Amino acid sequence: MSVEASRAAESETLELFKNSFAYGTRTDLLFKFLKDLSSEEAAEFLQGLLTKVGESAGDGDVARLLDHVYAWQVRAYAPREDGVHGGTWAYEDAPFAPLARPLSDARVALFTSSGHFVAGDDPEPFGVKNMSQEASIARIVDFIRSKPQLSVIPADTPDERLRVRHPGYDIRGALADPNVAFPLERMRELARERVIGELAAEAYSFMGATAQSRIVRESGPEWAARLRQRGVDAAVLVPV
């Protein structure tokens, strides 16, 4: 490390440190929620994390670490009175659309913003072949400004054929188990157990890091028309 870099590191504030996990010098989407915390809150989170690391070192139980991180993610992303979080795209009302038939007789589709696609059917964002997760994170602004691309995924696609790329969330869990964000196997189970009448032949996924207004005005109506054309009665929406 150069003298200049060393001095810069020594002078880094907690504010700069916590913000660096959200598309900064330490990008890690699991911890990008730190940017939504005040410096005081971030300090409280880190102090608690270190305390629980010490406790886990004693008994080997890491569940407390996971619970701690999860609790602070919820706290960071939850709506606040100042309207900073959760208020911009929170809708108080929506069109009421009753099911035309009982759920046990309905055709239900899976529709997610998880960024999944089938191997061999890469949407190739911006014309880039085999874009890596790291490259997608670097282009988060480009994704937000672009119209989302819908991936059509046959409902019988095995897990090993699923791929995922998304600049807006930590995909490590989805890589280990696609059902974390794209619960296709869970939907198959509901169909087998006759909780739903049948699973639609197509499941759908897009990269949710995109302008909400564009989805409301353009993509949403297009996608809804596609579902109607395929006789879908209801859709399970999984936002990430």
C-alpha positions as a LaTeX table, in Angstrom:
\begin{tabular}{lrrr}
\hline
Residue & $x$ (\AA) & $y$ (\AA) & $z$ (\AA) \\
\hline
Met1 & 0.00 & 0.00 & 0.00 \\
Ser2 & 1.32 & 3.42 & $-0.93$ \\
Val3 & 1.83 & 6.14 & 1.66 \\
Glu4 & $-1.05$ & 8.10 & 0.14 \\
Ala5 & $-3.39$ & 5.10 & 0.23 \\
Ser6 & $-2.34$ & 4.33 & 3.78 \\
Arg7 & $-3.10$ & 7.86 & 4.89 \\
Ala8 & $-6.46$ & 7.78 & 3.10 \\
Ala9 & $-7.36$ & 4.54 & 4.87 \\
Glu10 & $-6.38$ & 6.00 & 8.21 \\
Ser11 & $-8.61$ & 9.01 & 7.67 \\
Glu12 & $-11.65$ & 7.09 & 6.43 \\
Thr13 & $-14.75$ & 7.93 & 8.43 \\
Leu14 & $-17.38$ & 5.46 & 9.53 \\
Glu15 & $-19.78$ & 7.19 & 7.13 \\
Leu16 & $-17.49$ & 6.46 & 4.17 \\
Phe17 & $-16.81$ & 2.94 & 5.39 \\
Lys18 & $-20.47$ & 1.92 & 5.72 \\
Asn19 & $-21.39$ & 3.47 & 2.38 \\
Ser20 & $-18.57$ & 1.66 & 0.57 \\
Phe21 & $-20.50$ & $-1.65$ & 0.63 \\
Ala22 & $-23.21$ & $-0.25$ & $-1.67$ \\
Tyr23 & $-21.59$ & $-0.03$ & $-5.11$ \\
Gly24 & $-18.40$ & 1.41 & $-3.68$ \\
Thr25 & $-14.87$ & 0.25 & $-2.98$ \\
Arg26 & $-16.06$ & $-2.69$ & $-0.85$ \\
Thr27 & $-19.18$ & $-3.64$ & $-2.80$ \\
Asp28 & $-20.99$ & $-6.50$ & $-1.10$ \\
Leu29 & $-24.73$ & $-6.52$ & $-1.74$ \\
Leu30 & $-25.41$ & $-8.53$ & 1.41 \\
Phe31 & $-24.29$ & $-5.48$ & 3.39 \\
Lys32 & $-25.42$ & $-2.65$ & 1.14 \\
Phe33 & $-28.15$ & $-1.97$ & 3.72 \\
Leu34 & $-25.47$ & $-0.25$ & 5.82 \\
Lys35 & $-25.79$ & 2.79 & 3.57 \\
Asp36 & $-29.37$ & 3.23 & 4.79 \\
Leu37 & $-28.24$ & 3.40 & 8.41 \\
Ser38 & $-26.93$ & 6.45 & 10.18 \\
Ser39 & $-23.34$ & 6.31 & 11.38 \\
Glu40 & $-24.62$ & 5.77 & 14.90 \\
Glu41 & $-26.83$ & 2.88 & 13.79 \\
Ala42 & $-24.00$ & 1.36 & 11.75 \\
Ala43 & $-21.74$ & 1.52 & 14.79 \\
Glu44 & $-24.41$ & $-0.23$ & 16.85 \\
Phe45 & $-24.77$ & $-2.93$ & 14.20 \\
Leu46 & $-21.02$ & $-3.52$ & 13.96 \\
Gln47 & $-20.56$ & $-3.59$ & 17.72 \\
Gly48 & $-23.37$ & $-6.13$ & 18.02 \\
Leu49 & $-21.91$ & $-8.19$ & 15.18 \\
Leu50 & $-18.51$ & $-8.38$ & 16.83 \\
Thr51 & $-20.10$ & $-9.34$ & 20.14 \\
Lys52 & $-21.96$ & $-12.18$ & 18.47 \\
Val53 & $-18.81$ & $-13.30$ & 16.63 \\
Gly54 & $-17.19$ & $-13.70$ & 20.03 \\
Glu55 & $-20.17$ & $-15.63$ & 21.37 \\
Ser56 & $-20.23$ & $-17.89$ & 18.32 \\
Ala57 & $-16.54$ & $-18.59$ & 18.64 \\
Gly58 & $-17.29$ & $-20.00$ & 22.05 \\
Asp59 & $-20.10$ & $-22.40$ & 21.16 \\
Gly60 & $-19.88$ & $-22.70$ & 17.35 \\
Asp61 & $-23.48$ & $-21.55$ & 16.84 \\
Val62 & $-23.57$ & $-19.00$ & 13.98 \\
Ala63 & $-27.36$ & $-18.70$ & 13.92 \\
Arg64 & $-27.14$ & $-15.60$ & 16.12 \\
Leu65 & $-24.97$ & $-13.93$ & 13.45 \\
Leu66 & $-27.53$ & $-14.60$ & 10.75 \\
Asp67 & $-30.34$ & $-13.37$ & 12.97 \\
His68 & $-28.41$ & $-10.19$ & 13.78 \\
Val69 & $-27.73$ & $-9.35$ & 10.14 \\
Tyr70 & $-31.31$ & $-10.14$ & 9.15 \\
Ala71 & $-32.77$ & $-7.97$ & 11.91 \\
Trp72 & $-30.66$ & $-5.02$ & 10.84 \\
Gln73 & $-31.55$ & $-5.51$ & 7.17 \\
Val74 & $-35.21$ & $-5.28$ & 8.12 \\
Arg75 & $-34.51$ & $-2.21$ & 10.21 \\
Ala76 & $-32.56$ & $-0.51$ & 7.42 \\
Tyr77 & $-35.09$ & $-1.16$ & 4.67 \\
Ala78 & $-38.29$ & $-0.60$ & 6.64 \\
Pro79 & $-40.30$ & 2.58 & 5.99 \\
Arg80 & $-39.50$ & 5.47 & 8.28 \\
Glu81 & $-41.46$ & 8.50 & 9.32 \\
Asp82 & $-39.16$ & 10.70 & 7.24 \\
Gly83 & $-40.24$ & 8.76 & 4.12 \\
Val84 & $-36.68$ & 7.76 & 3.27 \\
His85 & $-37.49$ & 4.07 & 2.88 \\
Gly86 & $-40.38$ & 2.25 & 1.34 \\
Gly87 & $-42.57$ & 5.26 & 0.63 \\
Thr88 & $-41.90$ & 6.09 & $-3.00$ \\
Trp89 & $-43.41$ & 2.95 & $-4.49$ \\
Ala90 & $-45.85$ & 1.91 & $-1.78$ \\
Tyr91 & $-49.34$ & 1.81 & $-3.26$ \\
Glu92 & $-52.30$ & 2.25 & $-0.93$ \\
Asp93 & $-54.77$ & 0.82 & $-3.41$ \\
Ala94 & $-54.84$ & $-1.52$ & $-6.41$ \\
Pro95 & $-57.47$ & $-2.79$ & $-8.84$ \\
Phe96 & $-59.56$ & $-5.53$ & $-7.28$ \\
Ala97 & $-59.53$ & $-8.64$ & $-9.45$ \\
Pro98 & $-61.38$ & $-11.58$ & $-7.89$ \\
Leu99 & $-60.45$ & $-15.09$ & $-9.01$ \\
Ala100 & $-62.82$ & $-16.44$ & $-11.65$ \\
Arg101 & $-62.57$ & $-19.92$ & $-10.10$ \\
Pro102 & $-61.38$ & $-21.49$ & $-6.85$ \\
Leu103 & $-57.61$ & $-21.51$ & $-6.34$ \\
Ser104 & $-57.68$ & $-25.32$ & $-6.42$ \\
Asp105 & $-58.97$ & $-25.09$ & $-10.00$ \\
Ala106 & $-56.86$ & $-22.12$ & $-11.11$ \\
Arg107 & $-53.87$ & $-21.97$ & $-13.43$ \\
Val108 & $-51.14$ & $-20.12$ & $-11.55$ \\
Ala109 & $-47.89$ & $-18.68$ & $-12.90$ \\
Leu110 & $-44.66$ & $-17.84$ & $-11.09$ \\
Phe111 & $-43.43$ & $-14.30$ & $-11.81$ \\
Thr112 & $-40.28$ & $-12.92$ & $-10.17$ \\
Ser113 & $-37.84$ & $-10.04$ & $-10.37$ \\
Ser114 & $-34.96$ & $-12.32$ & $-9.35$ \\
Gly115 & $-32.98$ & $-12.21$ & $-12.61$ \\
His116 & $-33.20$ & $-15.95$ & $-13.36$ \\
Phe117 & $-32.97$ & $-17.42$ & $-16.84$ \\
Val118 & $-32.38$ & $-20.81$ & $-18.43$ \\
Ala119 & $-28.89$ & $-21.92$ & $-19.40$ \\
Gly120 & $-28.52$ & $-21.34$ & $-23.13$ \\
Asp121 & $-31.17$ & $-18.59$ & $-23.13$ \\
Asp122 & $-29.18$ & $-15.72$ & $-21.63$ \\
Pro123 & $-30.97$ & $-12.39$ & $-22.24$ \\
Glu124 & $-27.49$ & $-10.90$ & $-22.89$ \\
Pro125 & $-28.13$ & $-7.45$ & $-21.40$ \\
Phe126 & $-26.76$ & $-4.62$ & $-23.51$ \\
Gly127 & $-25.59$ & $-7.22$ & $-26.02$ \\
Val128 & $-22.95$ & $-8.56$ & $-23.62$ \\
Lys129 & $-22.49$ & $-12.33$ & $-23.79$ \\
Asn130 & $-21.91$ & $-14.22$ & $-20.55$ \\
Met131 & $-22.02$ & $-11.08$ & $-18.41$ \\
Ser132 & $-20.73$ & $-11.87$ & $-14.94$ \\
Gln133 & $-22.48$ & $-10.91$ & $-11.73$ \\
Glu134 & $-19.62$ & $-8.51$ & $-10.97$ \\
Ala135 & $-20.01$ & $-6.84$ & $-14.38$ \\
Ser136 & $-23.76$ & $-6.46$ & $-13.86$ \\
Ile137 & $-23.17$ & $-4.77$ & $-10.50$ \\
Ala138 & $-20.82$ & $-2.32$ & $-12.17$ \\
Arg139 & $-23.62$ & $-1.42$ & $-14.64$ \\
Ile140 & $-26.41$ & $-0.97$ & $-12.09$ \\
Val141 & $-27.20$ & 2.53 & $-13.39$ \\
Asp142 & $-27.53$ & 1.24 & $-16.96$ \\
Phe143 & $-29.98$ & $-1.42$ & $-15.83$ \\
Ile144 & $-32.09$ & 1.08 & $-13.92$ \\
Arg145 & $-32.36$ & 3.26 & $-17.02$ \\
Ser146 & $-33.22$ & 0.40 & $-19.39$ \\
Lys147 & $-36.41$ & $-1.49$ & $-20.14$ \\
Pro148 & $-36.32$ & $-4.82$ & $-18.29$ \\
Gln149 & $-35.94$ & $-8.02$ & $-20.29$ \\
Leu150 & $-38.35$ & $-10.80$ & $-19.48$ \\
Ser151 & $-36.99$ & $-14.35$ & $-19.38$ \\
Val152 & $-39.51$ & $-17.10$ & $-20.14$ \\
Ile153 & $-38.67$ & $-20.26$ & $-18.20$ \\
Pro154 & $-40.46$ & $-23.57$ & $-18.87$ \\
Ala155 & $-42.09$ & $-24.76$ & $-15.66$ \\
Asp156 & $-40.38$ & $-28.15$ & $-15.92$ \\
Thr157 & $-36.88$ & $-26.63$ & $-15.97$ \\
Pro158 & $-34.62$ & $-28.48$ & $-13.49$ \\
Asp159 & $-32.70$ & $-26.43$ & $-10.93$ \\
Glu160 & $-29.35$ & $-27.26$ & $-12.52$ \\
Arg161 & $-30.45$ & $-25.50$ & $-15.71$ \\
Leu162 & $-31.28$ & $-22.25$ & $-13.96$ \\
Arg163 & $-28.89$ & $-19.30$ & $-13.97$ \\
Val164 & $-29.16$ & $-15.99$ & $-12.12$ \\
Arg165 & $-27.68$ & $-12.53$ & $-12.53$ \\
His166 & $-28.85$ & $-9.40$ & $-10.74$ \\
Pro167 & $-27.07$ & $-6.16$ & $-9.78$ \\
Gly168 & $-29.50$ & $-5.33$ & $-6.99$ \\
Tyr169 & $-29.14$ & $-8.13$ & $-4.44$ \\
Asp170 & $-26.72$ & $-10.71$ & $-3.12$ \\
Ile171 & $-27.31$ & $-13.79$ & $-5.31$ \\
Arg172 & $-25.26$ & $-16.25$ & $-3.22$ \\
Gly173 & $-28.37$ & $-17.69$ & $-1.60$ \\
Ala174 & $-30.12$ & $-18.02$ & $-4.97$ \\
Leu175 & $-27.08$ & $-19.78$ & $-6.40$ \\
Ala176 & $-27.12$ & $-22.31$ & $-3.57$ \\
Asp177 & $-30.88$ & $-22.85$ & $-3.87$ \\
Pro178 & $-32.87$ & $-21.17$ & $-6.68$ \\
Asn179 & $-36.06$ & $-21.51$ & $-4.61$ \\
Val180 & $-34.81$ & $-18.74$ & $-2.32$ \\
Ala181 & $-35.82$ & $-16.21$ & $-4.98$ \\
Phe182 & $-37.37$ & $-18.30$ & $-7.76$ \\
Pro183 & $-39.52$ & $-20.92$ & $-5.95$ \\
Leu184 & $-40.35$ & $-23.06$ & $-8.97$ \\
Glu185 & $-40.07$ & $-26.34$ & $-7.07$ \\
Arg186 & $-42.36$ & $-25.01$ & $-4.35$ \\
Met187 & $-44.92$ & $-24.13$ & $-7.03$ \\
Arg188 & $-44.70$ & $-27.64$ & $-8.46$ \\
Glu189 & $-45.38$ & $-28.99$ & $-4.98$ \\
Leu190 & $-48.49$ & $-26.84$ & $-4.66$ \\
Ala191 & $-49.74$ & $-28.22$ & $-7.98$ \\
Arg192 & $-49.03$ & $-31.82$ & $-6.95$ \\
Glu193 & $-50.84$ & $-31.29$ & $-3.66$ \\
Arg194 & $-53.79$ & $-29.68$ & $-5.52$ \\
Val195 & $-53.49$ & $-26.46$ & $-3.57$ \\
Ile196 & $-53.55$ & $-24.87$ & $-7.01$ \\
Gly197 & $-55.27$ & $-26.36$ & $-10.02$ \\
Glu198 & $-52.18$ & $-26.36$ & $-12.19$ \\
Leu199 & $-48.88$ & $-24.60$ & $-12.66$ \\
Ala200 & $-48.72$ & $-22.53$ & $-15.84$ \\
Ala201 & $-46.41$ & $-23.96$ & $-18.50$ \\
Glu202 & $-44.24$ & $-20.83$ & $-18.36$ \\
Ala203 & $-42.60$ & $-19.13$ & $-15.41$ \\
Tyr204 & $-41.14$ & $-15.65$ & $-15.74$ \\
Ser205 & $-38.28$ & $-13.64$ & $-14.33$ \\
Phe206 & $-36.67$ & $-10.29$ & $-14.98$ \\
Met207 & $-33.99$ & $-8.19$ & $-13.40$ \\
Gly208 & $-35.77$ & $-5.99$ & $-10.90$ \\
Ala209 & $-33.15$ & $-3.23$ & $-10.87$ \\
Thr210 & $-35.15$ & $-1.06$ & $-13.23$ \\
Ala211 & $-37.32$ & 2.04 & $-13.22$ \\
Gln212 & $-40.66$ & 1.36 & $-11.50$ \\
Ser213 & $-42.42$ & 3.92 & $-13.69$ \\
Arg214 & $-41.37$ & 2.01 & $-16.81$ \\
Ile215 & $-42.84$ & $-1.22$ & $-15.41$ \\
Val216 & $-46.11$ & 0.53 & $-14.52$ \\
Arg217 & $-46.48$ & 2.22 & $-17.93$ \\
Glu218 & $-44.92$ & $-0.27$ & $-20.36$ \\
Ser219 & $-43.70$ & $-3.66$ & $-19.25$ \\
Gly220 & $-46.41$ & $-4.43$ & $-16.72$ \\
Pro221 & $-49.34$ & $-4.14$ & $-19.16$ \\
Glu222 & $-47.39$ & $-6.14$ & $-21.78$ \\
Trp223 & $-46.66$ & $-8.92$ & $-19.31$ \\
Ala224 & $-50.23$ & $-9.00$ & $-18.00$ \\
Ala225 & $-51.51$ & $-9.39$ & $-21.56$ \\
Arg226 & $-49.15$ & $-12.32$ & $-22.09$ \\
Leu227 & $-50.48$ & $-14.04$ & $-18.97$ \\
Arg228 & $-54.08$ & $-13.53$ & $-20.07$ \\
Gln229 & $-53.32$ & $-14.94$ & $-23.51$ \\
Arg230 & $-52.01$ & $-18.10$ & $-21.85$ \\
Gly231 & $-55.08$ & $-18.57$ & $-19.72$ \\
Val232 & $-53.37$ & $-17.73$ & $-16.42$ \\
Asp233 & $-55.84$ & $-17.06$ & $-13.61$ \\
Ala234 & $-53.36$ & $-15.81$ & $-11.00$ \\
Ala235 & $-49.68$ & $-15.18$ & $-10.51$ \\
Val236 & $-47.40$ & $-15.56$ & $-7.53$ \\
Leu237 & $-45.20$ & $-12.46$ & $-7.51$ \\
Val238 & $-41.78$ & $-12.72$ & $-5.89$ \\
Pro239 & $-40.01$ & $-9.35$ & $-5.68$ \\
Val240 & $-36.37$ & $-9.11$ & $-4.67$ \\
\hline
\end{tabular}
